[in-house]
Amino acid sequence: MQREVPLSPLRIIIIIILIYIAYRLIWGSRKSTPSVKGAKRKPQKEMPVSDTLQEDPVCKKLVPSRQAVQYEADGHTYYFCSQECCNTFRTRQGEQK
């Protein structure tokens, strides 16, 4: 006659962990994810450009055109990082003429 050994809480936890690992191995491998070597990426949709960077002619900083101080002269638009740079540019242009 064999005597039944009651399962200790530690054994129950270990069995549950093993069952979970087996479940993840079986069902996780069935997903249709491509392997890293043969992965084919779906082409991403290109996002439209909402703003462009313009170079300040005085201090040479790049400034988003929507945030820049704009000055139009001789049919050309100049973009500046600040009103101070714009004033400096206008002063230099006045000296050149």
Biopython code that builds the backbone (N, CA, C, O; Angstrom):
import numpy as np
from Bio.PDB.StructureBuilder import StructureBuilder

atoms = [
    (1, "MET", "N", (0.825, -1.162, 0.000)),
    (1, "MET", "CA", (0.000, 0.000, 0.000)),
    (1, "MET", "C", (0.880, 1.240, 0.000)),
    (1, "MET", "O", (1.775, 1.388, 0.833)),
    (2, "GLN", "N", (0.604, 2.145, -0.969)),
    (2, "GLN", "CA", (1.393, 3.358, -1.047)),
    (2, "GLN", "C", (0.679, 4.480, -0.326)),
    (2, "GLN", "O", (-0.547, 4.585, -0.290)),
    (3, "ARG", "N", (1.499, 5.276, 0.224)),
    (3, "ARG", "CA", (0.980, 6.405, 0.973)),
    (3, "ARG", "C", (1.037, 7.650, 0.089)),
    (3, "ARG", "O", (2.082, 7.907, -0.511)),
    (4, "GLU", "N", (-0.032, 8.430, -0.018)),
    (4, "GLU", "CA", (-0.051, 9.644, -0.838)),
    (4, "GLU", "C", (0.646, 10.774, -0.093)),
    (4, "GLU", "O", (0.415, 11.012, 1.093)),
    (5, "VAL", "N", (1.516, 11.468, -0.845)),
    (5, "VAL", "CA", (2.246, 12.596, -0.264)),
    (5, "VAL", "C", (1.504, 13.865, -0.660)),
    (5, "VAL", "O", (1.271, 14.098, -1.846)),
    (6, "PRO", "N", (1.131, 14.683, 0.310)),
    (6, "PRO", "CA", (0.418, 15.920, -0.023)),
    (6, "PRO", "C", (1.369, 16.908, -0.727)),
    (6, "PRO", "O", (2.561, 16.962, -0.423)),
    (7, "LEU", "N", (0.833, 17.663, -1.643)),
    (7, "LEU", "CA", (1.653, 18.639, -2.351)),
    (7, "LEU", "C", (1.866, 19.862, -1.468)),
    (7, "LEU", "O", (0.927, 20.431, -0.912)),
    (8, "SER", "N", (3.104, 20.233, -1.365)),
    (8, "SER", "CA", (3.420, 21.426, -0.579)),
    (8, "SER", "C", (3.157, 22.661, -1.438)),
    (8, "SER", "O", (3.116, 22.540, -2.663)),
    (9, "PRO", "N", (2.978, 23.834, -0.852)),
    (9, "PRO", "CA", (2.736, 25.059, -1.633)),
    (9, "PRO", "C", (3.870, 25.371, -2.617)),
    (9, "PRO", "O", (3.619, 25.900, -3.700)),
    (10, "LEU", "N", (5.090, 25.052, -2.257)),
    (10, "LEU", "CA", (6.226, 25.293, -3.147)),
    (10, "LEU", "C", (6.127, 24.428, -4.397)),
    (10, "LEU", "O", (6.402, 24.902, -5.499)),
    (11, "ARG", "N", (5.742, 23.178, -4.241)),
    (11, "ARG", "CA", (5.585, 22.285, -5.387)),
    (11, "ARG", "C", (4.448, 22.759, -6.289)),
    (11, "ARG", "O", (4.558, 22.676, -7.512)),
    (12, "ILE", "N", (3.385, 23.241, -5.715)),
    (12, "ILE", "CA", (2.257, 23.741, -6.501)),
    (12, "ILE", "C", (2.694, 24.953, -7.333)),
    (12, "ILE", "O", (2.346, 25.054, -8.509)),
    (13, "ILE", "N", (3.449, 25.864, -6.732)),
    (13, "ILE", "CA", (3.939, 27.045, -7.440)),
    (13, "ILE", "C", (4.858, 26.634, -8.581)),
    (13, "ILE", "O", (4.760, 27.186, -9.677)),
    (14, "ILE", "N", (5.753, 25.673, -8.345)),
    (14, "ILE", "CA", (6.673, 25.208, -9.376)),
    (14, "ILE", "C", (5.905, 24.563, -10.532)),
    (14, "ILE", "O", (6.253, 24.776, -11.693)),
    (15, "ILE", "N", (4.882, 23.788, -10.235)),
    (15, "ILE", "CA", (4.073, 23.154, -11.276)),
    (15, "ILE", "C", (3.337, 24.205, -12.102)),
    (15, "ILE", "O", (3.262, 24.096, -13.326)),
    (16, "ILE", "N", (2.797, 25.220, -11.434)),
    (16, "ILE", "CA", (2.094, 26.287, -12.143)),
    (16, "ILE", "C", (3.052, 27.037, -13.068)),
    (16, "ILE", "O", (2.689, 27.358, -14.199)),
    (17, "ILE", "N", (4.260, 27.317, -12.604)),
    (17, "ILE", "CA", (5.258, 28.010, -13.420)),
    (17, "ILE", "C", (5.633, 27.161, -14.633)),
    (17, "ILE", "O", (5.753, 27.685, -15.740)),
    (18, "LEU", "N", (5.818, 25.862, -14.436)),
    (18, "LEU", "CA", (6.161, 24.984, -15.555)),
    (18, "LEU", "C", (5.031, 24.908, -16.582)),
    (18, "LEU", "O", (5.285, 24.884, -17.786)),
    (19, "ILE", "N", (3.798, 24.870, -16.109)),
    (19, "ILE", "CA", (2.661, 24.849, -17.023)),
    (19, "ILE", "C", (2.597, 26.152, -17.818)),
    (19, "ILE", "O", (2.320, 26.133, -19.018)),
    (20, "TYR", "N", (2.850, 27.266, -17.166)),
    (20, "TYR", "CA", (2.839, 28.563, -17.847)),
    (20, "TYR", "C", (3.938, 28.630, -18.909)),
    (20, "TYR", "O", (3.690, 29.099, -20.020)),
    (21, "ILE", "N", (5.135, 28.173, -18.585)),
    (21, "ILE", "CA", (6.241, 28.170, -19.543)),
    (21, "ILE", "C", (5.898, 27.287, -20.745)),
    (21, "ILE", "O", (6.156, 27.663, -21.888)),
    (22, "ALA", "N", (5.327, 26.131, -20.488)),
    (22, "ALA", "CA", (4.937, 25.243, -21.581)),
    (22, "ALA", "C", (3.875, 25.905, -22.453)),
    (22, "ALA", "O", (3.938, 25.819, -23.680)),
    (23, "TYR", "N", (2.917, 26.553, -21.840)),
    (23, "TYR", "CA", (1.877, 27.266, -22.583)),
    (23, "TYR", "C", (2.482, 28.341, -23.479)),
    (23, "TYR", "O", (2.119, 28.447, -24.650)),
    (24, "ARG", "N", (3.405, 29.143, -22.938)),
    (24, "ARG", "CA", (4.039, 30.209, -23.718)),
    (24, "ARG", "C", (4.872, 29.639, -24.866)),
    (24, "ARG", "O", (4.909, 30.220, -25.951)),
    (25, "LEU", "N", (5.531, 28.524, -24.639)),
    (25, "LEU", "CA", (6.330, 27.913, -25.701)),
    (25, "LEU", "C", (5.462, 27.379, -26.824)),
    (25, "LEU", "O", (5.796, 27.531, -27.999)),
    (26, "ILE", "N", (4.346, 26.752, -26.466)),
    (26, "ILE", "CA", (3.469, 26.163, -27.477)),
    (26, "ILE", "C", (2.687, 27.242, -28.214)),
    (26, "ILE", "O", (2.722, 27.282, -29.444)),
    (27, "TRP", "N", (2.001, 28.095, -27.518)),
    (27, "TRP", "CA", (1.135, 29.077, -28.157)),
    (27, "TRP", "C", (1.908, 30.292, -28.650)),
    (27, "TRP", "O", (1.482, 30.951, -29.599)),
    (28, "GLY", "N", (3.018, 30.592, -28.033)),
    (28, "GLY", "CA", (3.822, 31.729, -28.474)),
    (28, "GLY", "C", (4.490, 31.471, -29.808)),
    (28, "GLY", "O", (4.700, 32.403, -30.584)),
    (29, "SER", "N", (4.826, 30.231, -30.088)),
    (29, "SER", "CA", (5.489, 29.908, -31.349)),
    (29, "SER", "C", (4.505, 29.875, -32.513)),
    (29, "SER", "O", (4.927, 29.900, -33.669)),
    (30, "ARG", "N", (3.215, 29.821, -32.238)),
    (30, "ARG", "CA", (2.209, 29.777, -33.300)),
    (30, "ARG", "C", (1.896, 31.142, -33.878)),
    (30, "ARG", "O", (1.262, 31.239, -34.928)),
    (31, "LYS", "N", (2.329, 32.188, -33.215)),
    (31, "LYS", "CA", (2.074, 33.532, -33.736)),
    (31, "LYS", "C", (2.838, 33.707, -35.028)),
    (31, "LYS", "O", (3.913, 33.136, -35.208)),
    (32, "SER", "N", (2.289, 34.486, -35.911)),
    (32, "SER", "CA", (2.908, 34.659, -37.228)),
    (32, "SER", "C", (3.850, 35.859, -37.246)),
    (32, "SER", "O", (3.736, 36.728, -38.110)),
    (33, "THR", "N", (4.772, 35.906, -36.299)),
    (33, "THR", "CA", (5.758, 36.974, -36.311)),
    (33, "THR", "C", (6.969, 36.492, -37.086)),
    (33, "THR", "O", (7.470, 35.394, -36.840)),
    (34, "PRO", "N", (7.448, 37.313, -38.032)),
    (34, "PRO", "CA", (8.605, 36.897, -38.824)),
    (34, "PRO", "C", (9.867, 36.889, -37.970)),
    (34, "PRO", "O", (9.993, 37.645, -37.007)),
    (35, "SER", "N", (10.789, 36.023, -38.344)),
    (35, "SER", "CA", (12.039, 35.976, -37.618)),
    (35, "SER", "C", (12.856, 37.207, -37.931)),
    (35, "SER", "O", (12.588, 37.915, -38.902)),
    (36, "VAL", "N", (13.845, 37.457, -37.113)),
    (36, "VAL", "CA", (14.656, 38.658, -37.277)),
    (36, "VAL", "C", (15.438, 38.611, -38.586)),
    (36, "VAL", "O", (15.576, 39.638, -39.250)),
    (37, "LYS", "N", (15.946, 37.456, -38.968)),
    (37, "LYS", "CA", (16.749, 37.350, -40.180)),
    (37, "LYS", "C", (15.919, 37.597, -41.434)),
    (37, "LYS", "O", (16.347, 38.319, -42.334)),
    (38, "GLY", "N", (14.749, 37.005, -41.494)),
    (38, "GLY", "CA", (13.931, 37.114, -42.700)),
    (38, "GLY", "C", (12.784, 38.096, -42.550)),
    (38, "GLY", "O", (11.779, 38.007, -43.255)),
    (39, "ALA", "N", (12.940, 39.028, -41.629)),
    (39, "ALA", "CA", (11.843, 39.950, -41.357)),
    (39, "ALA", "C", (11.603, 40.877, -42.529)),
    (39, "ALA", "O", (12.530, 41.481, -43.068)),
    (40, "LYS", "N", (10.347, 40.977, -42.913)),
    (40, "LYS", "CA", (9.957, 41.918, -43.950)),
    (40, "LYS", "C", (9.164, 43.022, -43.274)),
    (40, "LYS", "O", (8.142, 42.778, -42.632)),
    (41, "ARG", "N", (9.643, 44.203, -43.429)),
    (41, "ARG", "CA", (8.960, 45.327, -42.798)),
    (41, "ARG", "C", (7.932, 45.903, -43.749)),
    (41, "ARG", "O", (8.152, 46.011, -44.956)),
    (42, "LYS", "N", (6.823, 46.264, -43.178)),
    (42, "LYS", "CA", (5.800, 46.922, -43.961)),
    (42, "LYS", "C", (6.263, 48.356, -44.211)),
    (42, "LYS", "O", (6.823, 48.992, -43.318)),
    (43, "PRO", "N", (6.036, 48.857, -45.395)),
    (43, "PRO", "CA", (6.451, 50.239, -45.644)),
    (43, "PRO", "C", (5.647, 51.187, -44.761)),
    (43, "PRO", "O", (4.423, 51.095, -44.674)),
    (44, "GLN", "N", (6.352, 52.083, -44.121)),
    (44, "GLN", "CA", (5.686, 53.034, -43.251)),
    (44, "GLN", "C", (5.149, 54.190, -44.072)),
    (44, "GLN", "O", (5.739, 54.609, -45.068)),
    (45, "LYS", "N", (4.038, 54.678, -43.630)),
    (45, "LYS", "CA", (3.454, 55.824, -44.303)),
    (45, "LYS", "C", (4.317, 57.046, -44.000)),
    (45, "LYS", "O", (4.689, 57.300, -42.854)),
    (46, "GLU", "N", (4.620, 57.782, -45.041)),
    (46, "GLU", "CA", (5.415, 58.976, -44.850)),
    (46, "GLU", "C", (4.534, 60.072, -44.272)),
    (46, "GLU", "O", (3.427, 60.332, -44.741)),
    (47, "MET", "N", (5.069, 60.702, -43.236)),
    (47, "MET", "CA", (4.332, 61.785, -42.620)),
    (47, "MET", "C", (4.618, 63.072, -43.387)),
    (47, "MET", "O", (5.761, 63.321, -43.772)),
    (48, "PRO", "N", (3.611, 63.876, -43.609)),
    (48, "PRO", "CA", (3.846, 65.118, -44.325)),
    (48, "PRO", "C", (4.715, 66.061, -43.495)),
    (48, "PRO", "O", (4.619, 66.104, -42.269)),
    (49, "VAL", "N", (5.550, 66.801, -44.182)),
    (49, "VAL", "CA", (6.412, 67.764, -43.505)),
    (49, "VAL", "C", (5.551, 68.944, -43.106)),
    (49, "VAL", "O", (4.895, 69.565, -43.942)),
    (50, "SER", "N", (5.560, 69.242, -41.822)),
    (50, "SER", "CA", (4.717, 70.327, -41.351)),
    (50, "SER", "C", (5.490, 71.635, -41.214)),
    (50, "SER", "O", (4.884, 72.705, -41.154)),
    (51, "ASP", "N", (6.814, 71.563, -41.163)),
    (51, "ASP", "CA", (7.613, 72.765, -41.014)),
    (51, "ASP", "C", (9.024, 72.480, -41.510)),
    (51, "ASP", "O", (9.477, 71.336, -41.473)),
    (52, "THR", "N", (9.708, 73.500, -41.966)),
    (52, "THR", "CA", (11.084, 73.335, -42.431)),
    (52, "THR", "C", (11.998, 74.241, -41.628)),
    (52, "THR", "O", (11.565, 75.256, -41.083)),
    (53, "LEU", "N", (13.265, 73.865, -41.562)),
    (53, "LEU", "CA", (14.249, 74.677, -40.862)),
    (53, "LEU", "C", (14.886, 75.646, -41.844)),
    (53, "LEU", "O", (15.231, 75.288, -42.970)),
    (54, "GLN", "N", (15.031, 76.869, -41.392)),
    (54, "GLN", "CA", (15.657, 77.916, -42.189)),
    (54, "GLN", "C", (16.874, 78.427, -41.428)),
    (54, "GLN", "O", (16.869, 78.495, -40.199)),
    (55, "GLU", "N", (17.917, 78.786, -42.174)),
    (55, "GLU", "CA", (19.130, 79.285, -41.533)),
    (55, "GLU", "C", (19.066, 80.800, -41.390)),
    (55, "GLU", "O", (18.779, 81.524, -42.344)),
    (56, "ASP", "N", (19.340, 81.256, -40.178)),
    (56, "ASP", "CA", (19.407, 82.684, -39.900)),
    (56, "ASP", "C", (20.670, 83.230, -40.568)),
    (56, "ASP", "O", (21.761, 82.738, -40.280)),
    (57, "PRO", "N", (20.560, 84.231, -41.450)),
    (57, "PRO", "CA", (21.747, 84.726, -42.144)),
    (57, "PRO", "C", (22.730, 85.483, -41.250)),
    (57, "PRO", "O", (23.880, 85.686, -41.642)),
    (58, "VAL", "N", (22.307, 85.897, -40.074)),
    (58, "VAL", "CA", (23.189, 86.649, -39.186)),
    (58, "VAL", "C", (23.975, 85.718, -38.271)),
    (58, "VAL", "O", (25.206, 85.734, -38.279)),
    (59, "CYS", "N", (23.264, 84.897, -37.474)),
    (59, "CYS", "CA", (23.952, 84.047, -36.492)),
    (59, "CYS", "C", (24.084, 82.597, -36.942)),
    (59, "CYS", "O", (24.677, 81.781, -36.235)),
    (60, "LYS", "N", (23.536, 82.266, -38.114)),
    (60, "LYS", "CA", (23.645, 80.931, -38.720)),
    (60, "LYS", "C", (22.924, 79.829, -37.938)),
    (60, "LYS", "O", (23.229, 78.651, -38.124)),
    (61, "LYS", "N", (21.984, 80.185, -37.075)),
    (61, "LYS", "CA", (21.190, 79.178, -36.363)),
    (61, "LYS", "C", (20.090, 78.664, -37.280)),
    (61, "LYS", "O", (19.633, 79.373, -38.176)),
    (62, "LEU", "N", (19.673, 77.432, -37.052)),
    (62, "LEU", "CA", (18.533, 76.872, -37.775)),
    (62, "LEU", "C", (17.262, 77.165, -36.985)),
    (62, "LEU", "O", (17.178, 76.898, -35.787)),
    (63, "VAL", "N", (16.284, 77.717, -37.683)),
    (63, "VAL", "CA", (15.045, 78.146, -37.037)),
    (63, "VAL", "C", (13.865, 77.547, -37.793)),
    (63, "VAL", "O", (13.843, 77.594, -39.023)),
    (64, "PRO", "N", (12.869, 76.979, -37.078)),
    (64, "PRO", "CA", (11.664, 76.528, -37.781)),
    (64, "PRO", "C", (10.977, 77.726, -38.430)),
    (64, "PRO", "O", (10.810, 78.765, -37.792)),
    (65, "SER", "N", (10.585, 77.591, -39.678)),
    (65, "SER", "CA", (10.053, 78.734, -40.419)),
    (65, "SER", "C", (8.767, 79.291, -39.803)),
    (65, "SER", "O", (8.481, 80.479, -39.950)),
    (66, "ARG", "N", (8.005, 78.467, -39.130)),
    (66, "ARG", "CA", (6.775, 78.966, -38.499)),
    (66, "ARG", "C", (7.058, 79.830, -37.276)),
    (66, "ARG", "O", (6.260, 80.703, -36.936)),
    (67, "GLN", "N", (8.189, 79.595, -36.613)),
    (67, "GLN", "CA", (8.516, 80.348, -35.406)),
    (67, "GLN", "C", (9.469, 81.505, -35.678)),
    (67, "GLN", "O", (9.735, 82.310, -34.786)),
    (68, "ALA", "N", (9.976, 81.594, -36.876)),
    (68, "ALA", "CA", (10.996, 82.586, -37.186)),
    (68, "ALA", "C", (10.392, 83.970, -37.414)),
    (68, "ALA", "O", (9.224, 84.117, -37.774)),
    (69, "VAL", "N", (11.231, 84.971, -37.190)),
    (69, "VAL", "CA", (10.887, 86.339, -37.555)),
    (69, "VAL", "C", (11.184, 86.455, -39.045)),
    (69, "VAL", "O", (12.291, 86.148, -39.485)),
    (70, "GLN", "N", (10.209, 86.892, -39.811)),
    (70, "GLN", "CA", (10.379, 86.936, -41.268)),
    (70, "GLN", "C", (10.555, 88.373, -41.736)),
    (70, "GLN", "O", (9.937, 89.304, -41.218)),
    (71, "TYR", "N", (11.419, 88.519, -42.733)),
    (71, "TYR", "CA", (11.662, 89.820, -43.338)),
    (71, "TYR", "C", (11.766, 89.616, -44.838)),
    (71, "TYR", "O", (12.539, 88.782, -45.310)),
    (72, "GLU", "N", (10.980, 90.383, -45.582)),
    (72, "GLU", "CA", (10.998, 90.254, -47.036)),
    (72, "GLU", "C", (11.702, 91.460, -47.641)),
    (72, "GLU", "O", (11.402, 92.609, -47.316)),
    (73, "ALA", "N", (12.658, 91.166, -48.542)),
    (73, "ALA", "CA", (13.384, 92.223, -49.235)),
    (73, "ALA", "C", (13.804, 91.702, -50.602)),
    (73, "ALA", "O", (14.259, 90.565, -50.726)),
    (74, "ASP", "N", (13.654, 92.516, -51.603)),
    (74, "ASP", "CA", (14.053, 92.178, -52.966)),
    (74, "ASP", "C", (13.416, 90.882, -53.461)),
    (74, "ASP", "O", (14.049, 90.122, -54.195)),
    (75, "GLY", "N", (12.183, 90.626, -53.069)),
    (75, "GLY", "CA", (11.479, 89.434, -53.525)),
    (75, "GLY", "C", (11.939, 88.144, -52.864)),
    (75, "GLY", "O", (11.607, 87.053, -53.327)),
    (76, "HIS", "N", (12.702, 88.266, -51.781)),
    (76, "HIS", "CA", (13.207, 87.084, -51.079)),
    (76, "HIS", "C", (12.813, 87.185, -49.606)),
    (76, "HIS", "O", (12.886, 88.265, -49.020)),
    (77, "THR", "N", (12.400, 86.076, -49.008)),
    (77, "THR", "CA", (12.031, 86.055, -47.600)),
    (77, "THR", "C", (13.210, 85.540, -46.784)),
    (77, "THR", "O", (13.762, 84.478, -47.073)),
    (78, "TYR", "N", (13.589, 86.302, -45.764)),
    (78, "TYR", "CA", (14.675, 85.921, -44.855)),
    (78, "TYR", "C", (14.049, 85.526, -43.522)),
    (78, "TYR", "O", (13.063, 86.120, -43.085)),
    (79, "TYR", "N", (14.633, 84.523, -42.886)),
    (79, "TYR", "CA", (14.125, 84.022, -41.613)),
    (79, "TYR", "C", (15.178, 84.252, -40.538)),
    (79, "TYR", "O", (16.362, 83.992, -40.756)),
    (80, "PHE", "N", (14.744, 84.745, -39.367)),
    (80, "PHE", "CA", (15.661, 85.078, -38.280)),
    (80, "PHE", "C", (15.204, 84.435, -36.977)),
    (80, "PHE", "O", (14.015, 84.196, -36.767)),
    (81, "CYS", "N", (16.169, 84.162, -36.108)),
    (81, "CYS", "CA", (15.843, 83.546, -34.821)),
    (81, "CYS", "C", (15.256, 84.561, -33.839)),
    (81, "CYS", "O", (14.533, 84.188, -32.915)),
    (82, "SER", "N", (15.570, 85.847, -34.042)),
    (82, "SER", "CA", (15.057, 86.875, -33.136)),
    (82, "SER", "C", (14.912, 88.194, -33.883)),
    (82, "SER", "O", (15.412, 88.355, -34.997)),
    (83, "GLN", "N", (14.226, 89.120, -33.255)),
    (83, "GLN", "CA", (14.060, 90.448, -33.839)),
    (83, "GLN", "C", (15.403, 91.170, -33.875)),
    (83, "GLN", "O", (15.651, 91.977, -34.771)),
    (84, "GLU", "N", (16.262, 90.886, -32.913)),
    (84, "GLU", "CA", (17.591, 91.497, -32.870)),
    (84, "GLU", "C", (18.411, 91.127, -34.111)),
    (84, "GLU", "O", (19.045, 91.993, -34.714)),
    (85, "CYS", "N", (18.399, 89.844, -34.493)),
    (85, "CYS", "CA", (19.108, 89.413, -35.694)),
    (85, "CYS", "C", (18.496, 90.055, -36.943)),
    (85, "CYS", "O", (19.219, 90.425, -37.867)),
    (86, "CYS", "N", (17.188, 90.184, -36.972)),
    (86, "CYS", "CA", (16.519, 90.818, -38.099)),
    (86, "CYS", "C", (16.960, 92.274, -38.222)),
    (86, "CYS", "O", (17.251, 92.743, -39.322)),
    (87, "ASN", "N", (17.011, 92.993, -37.097)),
    (87, "ASN", "CA", (17.436, 94.394, -37.113)),
    (87, "ASN", "C", (18.893, 94.516, -37.548)),
    (87, "ASN", "O", (19.235, 95.429, -38.300)),
    (88, "THR", "N", (19.755, 93.614, -37.088)),
    (88, "THR", "CA", (21.162, 93.620, -37.488)),
    (88, "THR", "C", (21.272, 93.420, -38.992)),
    (88, "THR", "O", (22.047, 94.109, -39.655)),
    (89, "PHE", "N", (20.508, 92.489, -39.532)),
    (89, "PHE", "CA", (20.527, 92.218, -40.973)),
    (89, "PHE", "C", (20.059, 93.444, -41.760)),
    (89, "PHE", "O", (20.670, 93.816, -42.762)),
    (90, "ARG", "N", (18.984, 94.060, -41.302)),
    (90, "ARG", "CA", (18.453, 95.238, -41.992)),
    (90, "ARG", "C", (19.450, 96.388, -41.955)),
    (90, "ARG", "O", (19.580, 97.133, -42.927)),
    (91, "THR", "N", (20.148, 96.533, -40.846)),
    (91, "THR", "CA", (21.162, 97.583, -40.736)),
    (91, "THR", "C", (22.310, 97.315, -41.699)),
    (91, "THR", "O", (22.773, 98.232, -42.377)),
    (92, "ARG", "N", (22.769, 96.088, -41.768)),
    (92, "ARG", "CA", (23.856, 95.722, -42.683)),
    (92, "ARG", "C", (23.448, 95.909, -44.135)),
    (92, "ARG", "O", (24.259, 96.332, -44.958)),
    (93, "GLN", "N", (22.200, 95.597, -44.457)),
    (93, "GLN", "CA", (21.724, 95.787, -45.829)),
    (93, "GLN", "C", (21.673, 97.257, -46.190)),
    (93, "GLN", "O", (21.958, 97.636, -47.326)),
    (94, "GLY", "N", (21.305, 98.091, -45.213)),
    (94, "GLY", "CA", (21.254, 99.535, -45.455)),
    (94, "GLY", "C", (22.651, 100.090, -45.693)),
    (94, "GLY", "O", (22.812, 101.018, -46.486)),
    (95, "GLU", "N", (23.659, 99.547, -45.030)),
    (95, "GLU", "CA", (25.040, 99.998, -45.198)),
    (95, "GLU", "C", (25.582, 99.576, -46.561)),
    (95, "GLU", "O", (26.409, 100.280, -47.140)),
    (96, "GLN", "N", (25.128, 98.439, -47.078)),
    (96, "GLN", "CA", (25.633, 97.932, -48.343)),
    (96, "GLN", "C", (25.074, 98.721, -49.523)),
    (96, "GLN", "O", (25.711, 98.798, -50.573)),
    (97, "LYS", "N", (23.911, 99.295, -49.363)),
    (97, "LYS", "CA", (23.279, 100.006, -50.490)),
    (97, "LYS", "C", (23.793, 101.394, -50.645)),
    (97, "LYS", "O", (23.362, 102.116, -51.544)),
]
sb = StructureBuilder()
sb.init_structure("model")
sb.init_model(0)
sb.init_chain("A")
sb.init_seg("    ")
for serial, (resi, resn, name, xyz) in enumerate(atoms, 1):
    if name == "N":
        sb.init_residue(resn, " ", resi, " ")
    sb.init_atom(name, np.array(xyz, "f"), 0.0, 1.0, " ", f" {name:<3s}", serial, name[0])
structure = sb.get_structure()
